[in-house]
Amino acid sequence: MTEAVRRGVFAAGERIPSVRQASQQHGVSIKTVLHAYALLESRGIVETRPQSGYFVRDAAARALALDELRPGRPHIPHMPPTPPVAAAVDVSRLVLSTLRSIRAHDAVPFGSPYPDPSLFPWRRINQYANAIARRHASWNLIDDLPPGNPELIRQIARRYAENGVPVDPDEIVITLGATEAINLSLQAVAKPGDTVAVESPTYYAMLHAIERLGMRAIEVATHPVHGIDIEALAQVIGEQKVAACMVMPNFQNPLGFQMPDARKRQLVELLAAHEIPVIENDVYQELYFGETRPSTLKNFDTKGLVLHCASFSKSLTASYRIGWALPGRYRAQVEKLKFLNTLTTPSVPQVAVADYLRLDGYDRHLRHVRKVYRQQASIMTAMVQRFFPAGTRMSTPQGGYVLWVELPERVDSMRLYQAALARSITVGPGMMFSMRDDFRHFIRLNYSYPWTAQTEAALKTLGELVTRMA
């Protein structure tokens, strides 16, 4: 906590995590937290306010900030079923045509990759943006340059600190959504022709990044509960040169699992032993169904080899496309590539999101979204069991808003996609999530939208189509 105050993650006068929050985040007793907070108070770093909690003392924040600038202080640098075969990637045309079809039809959006925007506080964020635009009619371009708006960076670092992930604000680079963060990170660690290991199935944005940069992908079997098969990955690494690995340990799209902490640690240690960087897509990090936010690969990174990517697009607002990267030892390279690729990230959206995080009830908003998604995941699971034929199997999402469904083997998900679209229903065909043919009889369903009589009728129709094809 002292280091977080020193780095400006918690500013003078700001409230630090409650005793109960800190106890849950760090897995220690409330008594231990009370002892630690009492020590901080005795050192003059925090103070208690009756009925309010613990706050950073003004004098402490100023003293620690001055200490950071004193000479002599050490400088912190900016830092499946078939055998896996590396192959060129060409899935973008299929994904693009599928997404166009979904967008072009006024259809039930089971196939949409986007969350229901009606759950987002976009009007409130727009109010902040409009007020900022009026105050700053001619914004200074220098404020847009990498790494990004300082207050937004501070708010992001503070959020990680509140959730038990120690983050140096100087490591954060603001990007145009998580997609740009992933692309920049991959560009920083690998070159055209290199082989990149990915999960199977994997989120198609990962495959797009590999395809765009002229690299080759090798798919590694992925368990619907435990995540990527670490033993299989170790075998791949032993047999051929792997430049990087790309994974989604939390609420993976499309499987929805939360990788256990022991497996996360094992994955990081395996890759660290071979000096292989890993790009962690943690875009669904806030959409957990459990009591506490899950750990990240970043929690177990001791070598700076984890390039952590995330955004607010899935939890707060998709229209502003504000993401970020924590690129570890590749920080300077990612910042340079950000400048060369897109130069800037617009300032007004950055400041608007920072203002919302600082002044509004982000946690209250998230609690509501998580509750809705958890309920709707249960409803959709029950309805698929009711309407789909015997032999249908489903994932068990631990967060996020997508359900992965395995249909009877005779069902071709592309034929199902076309038949459903003709009835104004969309699905995500399994072929989008792999370069191979292993998932032809799988579909991904989005459950973030309100459950209505129309939604139920659409899922029943979908089940009838599957039954006929089976």
LOFI-186569 format. One line per field, with one value per residue (C-alpha): residue number from 1; residue in three letters; chain; x, y, z. Coordinates in Angstrom, 2 decimals, padded with zeros to 5 digits. Layout:
<pts>
k	c(NUM/...)
r	c(ala/...)
c	c(A/...)
X	c(X/...)
Y	c(Y/...)
Z	c(Z/...)
</pts>
This chain:
<pts>
k	c(1/2/3/4/5/6/7/8/9/10/11/12/13/14/15/16/17/18/19/20/21/22/23/24/25/26/27/28/29/30/31/32/33/34/35/36/37/38/39/40/41/42/43/44/45/46/47/48/49/50/51/52/53/54/55/56/57/58/59/60/61/62/63/64/65/66/67/68/69/70/71/72/73/74/75/76/77/78/79/80/81/82/83/84/85/86/87/88/89/90/91/92/93/94/95/96/97/98/99/100/101/102/103/104/105/106/107/108/109/110/111/112/113/114/115/116/117/118/119/120/121/122/123/124/125/126/127/128/129/130/131/132/133/134/135/136/137/138/139/140/141/142/143/144/145/146/147/148/149/150/151/152/153/154/155/156/157/158/159/160/161/162/163/164/165/166/167/168/169/170/171/172/173/174/175/176/177/178/179/180/181/182/183/184/185/186/187/188/189/190/191/192/193/194/195/196/197/198/199/200/201/202/203/204/205/206/207/208/209/210/211/212/213/214/215/216/217/218/219/220/221/222/223/224/225/226/227/228/229/230/231/232/233/234/235/236/237/238/239/240/241/242/243/244/245/246/247/248/249/250/251/252/253/254/255/256/257/258/259/260/261/262/263/264/265/266/267/268/269/270/271/272/273/274/275/276/277/278/279/280/281/282/283/284/285/286/287/288/289/290/291/292/293/294/295/296/297/298/299/300/301/302/303/304/305/306/307/308/309/310/311/312/313/314/315/316/317/318/319/320/321/322/323/324/325/326/327/328/329/330/331/332/333/334/335/336/337/338/339/340/341/342/343/344/345/346/347/348/349/350/351/352/353/354/355/356/357/358/359/360/361/362/363/364/365/366/367/368/369/370/371/372/373/374/375/376/377/378/379/380/381/382/383/384/385/386/387/388/389/390/391/392/393/394/395/396/397/398/399/400/401/402/403/404/405/406/407/408/409/410/411/412/413/414/415/416/417/418/419/420/421/422/423/424/425/426/427/428/429/430/431/432/433/434/435/436/437/438/439/440/441/442/443/444/445/446/447/448/449/450/451/452/453/454/455/456/457/458/459/460/461/462/463/464/465/466/467/468/469/470)
r	c(met/thr/glu/ala/val/arg/arg/gly/val/phe/ala/ala/gly/glu/arg/ile/pro/ser/val/arg/gln/ala/ser/gln/gln/his/gly/val/ser/ile/lys/thr/val/leu/his/ala/tyr/ala/leu/leu/glu/ser/arg/gly/ile/val/glu/thr/arg/pro/gln/ser/gly/tyr/phe/val/arg/asp/ala/ala/ala/arg/ala/leu/ala/leu/asp/glu/leu/arg/pro/gly/arg/pro/his/ile/pro/his/met/pro/pro/thr/pro/pro/val/ala/ala/ala/val/asp/val/ser/arg/leu/val/leu/ser/thr/leu/arg/ser/ile/arg/ala/his/asp/ala/val/pro/phe/gly/ser/pro/tyr/pro/asp/pro/ser/leu/phe/pro/trp/arg/arg/ile/asn/gln/tyr/ala/asn/ala/ile/ala/arg/arg/his/ala/ser/trp/asn/leu/ile/asp/asp/leu/pro/pro/gly/asn/pro/glu/leu/ile/arg/gln/ile/ala/arg/arg/tyr/ala/glu/asn/gly/val/pro/val/asp/pro/asp/glu/ile/val/ile/thr/leu/gly/ala/thr/glu/ala/ile/asn/leu/ser/leu/gln/ala/val/ala/lys/pro/gly/asp/thr/val/ala/val/glu/ser/pro/thr/tyr/tyr/ala/met/leu/his/ala/ile/glu/arg/leu/gly/met/arg/ala/ile/glu/val/ala/thr/his/pro/val/his/gly/ile/asp/ile/glu/ala/leu/ala/gln/val/ile/gly/glu/gln/lys/val/ala/ala/cys/met/val/met/pro/asn/phe/gln/asn/pro/leu/gly/phe/gln/met/pro/asp/ala/arg/lys/arg/gln/leu/val/glu/leu/leu/ala/ala/his/glu/ile/pro/val/ile/glu/asn/asp/val/tyr/gln/glu/leu/tyr/phe/gly/glu/thr/arg/pro/ser/thr/leu/lys/asn/phe/asp/thr/lys/gly/leu/val/leu/his/cys/ala/ser/phe/ser/lys/ser/leu/thr/ala/ser/tyr/arg/ile/gly/trp/ala/leu/pro/gly/arg/tyr/arg/ala/gln/val/glu/lys/leu/lys/phe/leu/asn/thr/leu/thr/thr/pro/ser/val/pro/gln/val/ala/val/ala/asp/tyr/leu/arg/leu/asp/gly/tyr/asp/arg/his/leu/arg/his/val/arg/lys/val/tyr/arg/gln/gln/ala/ser/ile/met/thr/ala/met/val/gln/arg/phe/phe/pro/ala/gly/thr/arg/met/ser/thr/pro/gln/gly/gly/tyr/val/leu/trp/val/glu/leu/pro/glu/arg/val/asp/ser/met/arg/leu/tyr/gln/ala/ala/leu/ala/arg/ser/ile/thr/val/gly/pro/gly/met/met/phe/ser/met/arg/asp/asp/phe/arg/his/phe/ile/arg/leu/asn/tyr/ser/tyr/pro/trp/thr/ala/gln/thr/glu/ala/ala/leu/lys/thr/leu/gly/glu/leu/val/thr/arg/met/ala)
c	c(A/A/A/A/A/A/A/A/A/A/A/A/A/A/A/A/A/A/A/A/A/A/A/A/A/A/A/A/A/A/A/A/A/A/A/A/A/A/A/A/A/A/A/A/A/A/A/A/A/A/A/A/A/A/A/A/A/A/A/A/A/A/A/A/A/A/A/A/A/A/A/A/A/A/A/A/A/A/A/A/A/A/A/A/A/A/A/A/A/A/A/A/A/A/A/A/A/A/A/A/A/A/A/A/A/A/A/A/A/A/A/A/A/A/A/A/A/A/A/A/A/A/A/A/A/A/A/A/A/A/A/A/A/A/A/A/A/A/A/A/A/A/A/A/A/A/A/A/A/A/A/A/A/A/A/A/A/A/A/A/A/A/A/A/A/A/A/A/A/A/A/A/A/A/A/A/A/A/A/A/A/A/A/A/A/A/A/A/A/A/A/A/A/A/A/A/A/A/A/A/A/A/A/A/A/A/A/A/A/A/A/A/A/A/A/A/A/A/A/A/A/A/A/A/A/A/A/A/A/A/A/A/A/A/A/A/A/A/A/A/A/A/A/A/A/A/A/A/A/A/A/A/A/A/A/A/A/A/A/A/A/A/A/A/A/A/A/A/A/A/A/A/A/A/A/A/A/A/A/A/A/A/A/A/A/A/A/A/A/A/A/A/A/A/A/A/A/A/A/A/A/A/A/A/A/A/A/A/A/A/A/A/A/A/A/A/A/A/A/A/A/A/A/A/A/A/A/A/A/A/A/A/A/A/A/A/A/A/A/A/A/A/A/A/A/A/A/A/A/A/A/A/A/A/A/A/A/A/A/A/A/A/A/A/A/A/A/A/A/A/A/A/A/A/A/A/A/A/A/A/A/A/A/A/A/A/A/A/A/A/A/A/A/A/A/A/A/A/A/A/A/A/A/A/A/A/A/A/A/A/A/A/A/A/A/A/A/A/A/A/A/A/A/A/A/A/A/A/A/A/A/A/A/A/A/A/A/A/A/A/A/A/A/A/A/A/A/A/A/A/A/A/A/A/A/A/A/A/A/A/A/A/A/A/A/A/A/A/A/A)
X	c(000.00/002.89/004.25/000.79/000.57/004.14/003.33/000.11/-002.28/-004.03/-003.96/-004.14/-007.58/-008.71/-010.26/-008.26/-009.91/-012.07/-010.89/-013.28/-012.18/-008.50/-009.17/-010.87/-008.33/-005.24/-006.75/-005.88/-007.96/-009.69/-007.50/-004.36/-005.69/-006.61/-003.07/-001.58/-003.84/-002.98/000.71/000.05/-001.81/001.03/003.41/001.18/000.33/-003.42/-005.99/-009.36/-012.57/-015.54/-018.20/-016.18/-013.05/-009.36/-008.05/-004.62/-003.28/-002.45/000.94/001.88/001.10/003.21/006.13/006.14/005.93/008.96/010.81/010.19/012.09/015.07/018.42/019.79/016.38/016.57/015.05/012.19/012.55/009.56/009.35/-007.25/-008.16/-005.65/-001.92/-001.06/000.58/001.69/-000.29/-000.99/-004.17/-007.13/-010.31/-010.97/-013.22/-015.49/-015.71/-016.30/-019.10/-020.71/-020.60/-021.97/-024.90/-025.58/-025.49/-027.52/-030.54/-033.00/-032.51/-032.36/-028.65/-027.56/-024.62/-023.50/-019.99/-021.04/-022.72/-026.17/-025.44/-028.60/-026.77/-024.05/-024.17/-023.43/-025.67/-023.75/-020.38/-021.61/-022.52/-018.95/-017.64/-019.89/-018.86/-015.18/-015.61/-017.26/-014.47/-011.70/-012.83/-009.30/-007.65/-003.90/-002.69/000.16/-002.41/-003.30/000.21/001.25/001.11/-002.22/-004.14/-002.42/-005.65/-007.10/-003.85/-003.99/-007.60/-006.77/-003.75/-005.86/-008.49/-005.86/-004.46/-007.93/-008.26/-004.92/-002.82/000.22/000.66/003.17/001.22/004.31/003.78/000.29/-000.19/-003.68/-004.93/-007.93/-009.64/-008.18/-007.86/-005.17/-003.47/-003.31/-002.03/000.66/001.75/002.04/003.93/006.34/007.23/007.12/007.81/006.24/006.70/007.00/004.82/002.37/000.63/-003.10/-005.94/-008.29/-010.99/-009.77/-011.30/-011.10/-009.57/-006.42/-006.35/-006.96/-003.89/-001.73/-003.12/-002.67/001.01/001.81/002.55/001.63/-000.62/-000.44/-003.57/-003.23/-006.10/-007.97/-010.03/-013.47/-012.66/-008.86/-007.87/-005.02/-003.41/-000.07/001.44/000.52/001.94/005.19/005.43/004.87/007.59/009.95/009.38/009.45/010.30/007.38/007.79/004.82/001.66/-001.81/-004.44/-007.60/-007.30/-010.45/-013.87/-012.36/-014.36/-015.99/-015.57/-016.23/-013.88/-011.84/-008.40/-007.47/-004.68/-002.40/-002.71/-002.07/001.10/002.19/001.61/003.62/006.46/006.61/006.82/009.26/011.59/011.76/011.77/008.55/006.29/002.58/-000.16/-003.01/-006.40/-008.30/-011.09/-013.79/-011.91/-014.72/-017.55/-017.00/-019.82/-017.93/-017.41/-014.05/-012.24/-009.99/-006.22/-004.43/-001.28/000.25/-000.05/002.50/004.86/008.37/010.24/008.09/007.08/003.30/001.75/-001.63/-004.36/-007.81/-010.47/-013.71/-015.58/-017.20/-017.95/-018.55/-018.85/-018.10/-018.50/-015.40/-013.03/-010.71/-008.27/-004.79/-001.74/000.57/003.45/006.08/009.62/008.18/006.61/008.90/008.41/004.60/004.53/006.68/004.46/001.37/002.83/003.83/000.55/-002.18/-000.26/-002.89/-005.97/-008.60/-008.43/-012.08/-013.14/-010.15/-010.98/-014.71/-014.05/-011.55/-014.16/-016.74/-014.34/-013.43/-016.87/-019.55/-020.55/-018.56/-018.65/-022.40/-022.83/-020.65/-022.55/-025.77/-024.24/-022.77/-026.10/-027.93/-025.39/-025.36/-029.15/-029.35/-026.63/-028.73/-031.87/-030.20/-028.55/-031.92/-033.64/-030.98/-031.41/-035.18/-035.37/-032.26/-032.00/-030.25/-026.49/-026.26/-023.60/-022.73/-019.93/-020.39/-019.46/-017.81/-018.18/-018.66/-021.75/-021.29/-022.28/-020.41/-022.73/-021.69/-024.42/-024.89/-022.10/-024.40/-025.24/-023.22/-023.13/-022.74/-025.92/-027.59/-026.35/-027.92/-031.20/-031.47/-030.66/-033.54/-035.76/-034.17/-032.04/-028.26/-025.67/-021.88/-020.77/-017.94/-015.73/-014.95/-012.97/-010.39/-008.38/-009.35/-012.59/-012.79/-015.68/-018.03/-020.84/-020.40/-022.07/-021.58/-024.63/-024.78/-026.95/-026.32/-029.56/-032.85/-034.71/-038.13/-040.95/-039.36/-035.97/-037.46/-039.41/-036.22/-034.26/-037.08/-037.00/-033.24/-033.66/-036.18/-033.70/-030.95/-033.29/-034.14/-030.48/-029.49)
Y	c(000.00/002.34/001.77/002.35/005.73/006.57/005.90/007.92/004.98/006.21/010.00/012.23/012.08/008.97/005.95/002.72/-000.75/-001.64/-004.19/-006.80/-006.09/-006.38/-009.61/-011.19/-009.88/-011.12/-014.27/-013.27/-012.84/-009.59/-009.52/-009.53/-006.65/-004.63/-005.11/-003.99/-000.93/-000.02/-000.16/002.12/004.51/004.51/005.47/008.38/006.99/006.52/007.82/006.48/008.42/007.32/005.40/005.95/003.77/004.39/007.28/008.41/011.29/014.44/014.89/011.24/011.42/014.56/013.11/009.85/011.70/013.79/010.66/009.20/012.15/012.08/011.26/007.79/006.09/003.08/003.69/001.39/000.78/001.00/-002.11/-031.33/-034.16/-033.91/-033.36/-029.63/-028.32/-024.74/-023.29/-020.03/-018.36/-017.46/-017.05/-013.34/-013.70/-016.20/-014.06/-010.83/-012.32/-013.86/-010.63/-008.65/-011.04/-010.73/-006.93/-006.66/-008.52/-007.38/-010.72/-012.28/-011.68/-015.08/-014.83/-011.34/-010.99/-007.80/-007.39/-005.82/-002.03/-001.23/-002.41/000.22/003.74/005.28/008.33/009.24/008.80/010.87/013.65/013.67/013.68/016.59/018.62/017.97/018.94/022.23/023.04/022.22/023.37/022.98/019.99/019.89/016.93/016.30/015.00/012.22/010.86/007.49/006.22/008.03/010.28/010.31/010.33/007.41/005.49/006.25/005.06/001.81/001.20/001.97/-000.54/-003.27/-002.34/-002.52/-006.03/-007.27/-006.92/-004.67/-002.61/000.12/002.94/003.60/000.21/001.01/001.99/003.14/001.67/001.66/-001.22/-004.60/-005.54/-002.92/-003.91/-007.53/-006.54/-004.23/-006.85/-009.55/-007.21/-006.46/-010.10/-011.88/-011.28/-012.49/-016.22/-016.94/-019.58/-018.53/-021.04/-020.47/-022.23/-024.50/-023.30/-019.72/-016.27/-015.29/-011.86/-013.77/-015.52/-012.20/-010.67/-013.61/-013.50/-009.74/-009.95/-012.87/-015.33/-018.99/-020.40/-023.73/-024.76/-026.50/-028.53/-026.58/-028.06/-026.48/-026.17/-026.16/-024.17/-024.78/-028.23/-027.27/-030.73/-030.58/-027.06/-028.24/-030.97/-028.43/-026.18/-029.14/-030.07/-026.68/-023.03/-021.06/-017.27/-016.46/-017.82/-016.15/-017.16/-016.03/-017.49/-015.80/-016.49/-017.56/-016.83/-019.20/-021.74/-019.40/-021.13/-019.53/-021.15/-022.32/-020.38/-023.42/-023.87/-020.16/-020.33/-023.54/-021.93/-018.82/-020.91/-023.16/-020.21/-018.33/-021.36/-021.12/-017.28/-017.31/-014.23/-014.78/-012.36/-012.47/-011.31/-010.39/-008.35/-010.10/-009.63/-007.71/-010.05/-012.82/-014.80/-015.64/-013.53/-012.03/-011.01/-013.83/-013.64/-012.94/-014.38/-011.03/-012.05/-014.84/-013.00/-012.50/-011.96/-009.36/-011.91/-011.48/-008.87/-008.26/-006.75/-005.51/-002.88/-001.28/-002.39/-005.44/-003.89/-000.15/001.20/-000.34/002.87/004.62/001.67/002.36/-000.45/-000.85/-003.05/-003.96/-005.21/-006.03/-005.91/-005.02/-001.78/000.60/-001.36/-001.40/002.35/002.94/000.70/002.47/005.77/004.34/002.50/004.90/007.84/008.64/007.55/010.35/012.38/013.15/009.48/008.81/011.70/010.88/007.29/008.48/010.91/008.13/005.82/008.58/010.07/007.46/004.03/001.68/-001.13/-000.74/-000.90/-004.03/-005.80/-005.29/-006.51/-009.62/-010.47/-010.12/-012.23/-014.93/-015.19/-015.20/-017.82/-020.10/-019.43/-020.10/-023.29/-024.56/-023.65/-025.37/-028.50/-028.24/-027.50/-029.14/-032.86/-035.58/-035.52/-031.74/-030.63/-027.20/-025.33/-023.99/-020.29/-018.86/-015.31/-013.33/-013.65/-016.54/-020.20/-022.85/-025.59/-028.94/-030.28/-033.86/-034.66/-034.80/-031.09/-028.66/-025.32/-023.36/-024.95/-024.22/-020.63/-020.12/-021.81/-019.79/-016.52/-017.15/-017.14/-013.95/-015.79/-015.54/-017.94/-018.01/-021.05/-023.02/-022.79/-019.15/-020.28/-022.51/-022.97/-026.63/-028.57/-029.78/-027.50/-027.82/-029.09/-026.39/-022.97/-020.01/-018.30/-014.82/-014.56/-010.89/-009.61/-009.57/-012.86/-012.28/-014.30/-013.57/-014.82/-018.04/-018.64/-018.09/-020.60/-023.11/-022.65/-023.10/-026.33/-027.58/-026.84/-028.74/-031.70/-031.91/-031.74/-034.34)
Z	c(000.00/000.77/-002.74/-004.26/-002.48/-003.52/-007.18/-007.06/-007.46/-004.31/-004.10/-001.04/000.56/-001.35/000.31/000.25/000.05/003.05/005.59/004.18/000.57/001.48/003.38/000.35/-002.17/-000.33/001.21/004.80/007.93/008.85/011.98/009.80/007.67/010.75/012.07/008.71/008.52/012.10/011.11/008.12/010.42/012.93/010.14/009.17/005.73/006.28/008.70/009.85/009.43/011.56/009.58/006.37/006.42/005.81/003.71/002.46/004.54/002.58/004.23/003.65/-000.06/-000.48/001.50/-000.43/-003.76/-002.80/-001.71/-005.20/-006.72/-004.34/-005.95/-005.29/-005.51/-007.89/-011.33/-012.34/-016.10/-018.43/-018.92/-029.85/-031.31/-034.17/-033.56/-033.41/-036.57/-037.19/-040.09/-041.87/-040.66/-042.92/-040.88/-041.32/-044.37/-042.63/-039.48/-041.42/-043.55/-040.47/-038.46/-041.41/-041.67/-037.96/-038.11/-041.31/-039.94/-037.32/-035.65/-032.21/-031.42/-030.07/-032.49/-031.50/-030.06/-028.26/-024.86/-024.50/-024.60/-022.61/-019.48/-019.90/-018.37/-021.78/-021.21/-018.05/-019.77/-022.73/-020.28/-019.01/-022.60/-023.63/-020.59/-021.32/-024.98/-023.98/-021.52/-024.01/-027.45/-028.84/-027.17/-027.11/-029.20/-026.77/-024.26/-026.71/-027.17/-025.70/-023.05/-022.60/-020.21/-016.78/-014.77/-016.69/-016.19/-012.46/-012.20/-014.01/-011.75/-008.70/-009.78/-010.10/-006.68/-005.12/-006.53/-005.22/-008.39/-007.78/-010.94/-011.74/-013.47/-015.61/-017.28/-018.62/-022.29/-023.34/-026.63/-028.96/-027.21/-026.28/-029.96/-030.52/-027.27/-028.49/-031.94/-030.53/-028.00/-030.64/-032.94/-030.07/-029.36/-032.74/-036.42/-039.71/-040.16/-036.44/-034.76/-032.03/-029.73/-029.11/-027.35/-029.27/-029.58/-029.35/-029.67/-033.34/-032.58/-031.57/-034.94/-036.70/-035.04/-036.12/-039.68/-039.97/-039.03/-041.35/-038.55/-038.14/-035.41/-033.65/-031.78/-028.41/-026.96/-024.27/-021.43/-020.77/-017.04/-016.61/-019.70/-022.12/-021.85/-020.30/-020.86/-024.56/-024.78/-023.20/-025.83/-028.63/-027.20/-027.02/-030.66/-032.41/-031.90/-030.43/-030.44/-028.19/-026.60/-026.59/-024.03/-022.20/-018.68/-017.34/-018.91/-022.18/-025.32/-026.28/-023.43/-020.47/-017.98/-015.22/-015.21/-011.67/-009.97/-009.82/-013.59/-014.19/-012.14/-013.93/-017.34/-016.46/-015.03/-018.11/-020.50/-018.26/-018.24/-022.04/-022.14/-024.19/-023.79/-023.22/-024.31/-021.81/-023.11/-019.92/-021.49/-019.41/-016.14/-014.37/-015.41/-012.87/-011.25/-008.05/-004.95/-005.90/-009.03/-010.29/-010.45/-013.71/-015.26/-014.31/-010.63/-011.23/-013.59/-012.19/-015.47/-017.24/-019.90/-019.46/-021.76/-020.12/-022.34/-021.28/-021.99/-020.81/-023.95/-022.31/-018.92/-019.28/-022.82/-026.20/-028.22/-026.80/-027.36/-024.44/-023.74/-022.32/-022.19/-019.32/-021.50/-018.86/-020.26/-023.70/-022.48/-024.41/-027.64/-027.28/-026.63/-029.72/-031.86/-030.56/-031.72/-035.13/-035.74/-034.60/-033.09/-030.44/-028.56/-028.51/-025.30/-024.62/-024.28/-022.03/-019.71/-019.74/-018.66/-016.02/-014.64/-014.48/-012.64/-010.21/-009.57/-010.33/-009.06/-011.31/-008.73/-008.26/-012.04/-012.26/-009.47/-011.43/-014.72/-013.06/-011.45/-014.78/-016.67/-013.99/-014.06/-017.84/-018.13/-015.92/-017.96/-021.31/-020.03/-018.80/-022.08/-024.23/-022.11/-022.64/-026.38/-027.91/-028.74/-026.76/-027.25/-026.83/-024.33/-022.94/-021.22/-017.68/-017.86/-014.75/-016.09/-019.29/-021.48/-023.94/-023.88/-025.94/-027.19/-028.67/-030.96/-032.19/-034.66/-037.69/-037.30/-039.45/-037.64/-040.91/-042.29/-038.96/-039.12/-042.57/-041.63/-038.40/-040.17/-042.57/-039.46/-038.04/-035.50/-035.35/-033.89/-033.82/-035.87/-034.30/-037.39/-036.51/-033.47/-035.13/-038.31/-038.34/-038.75/-035.14/-034.16/-037.14/-034.87/-032.19/-031.80/-029.49/-027.98/-026.41/-023.27/-022.36/-023.92/-021.93/-021.76/-023.32/-024.89/-028.29/-027.06/-025.71/-028.93/-030.96/-028.88/-029.22/-033.02/-032.98/-031.04/-033.61/-036.43/-034.61/-034.00/-037.69/-038.74/-036.16)
</pts>
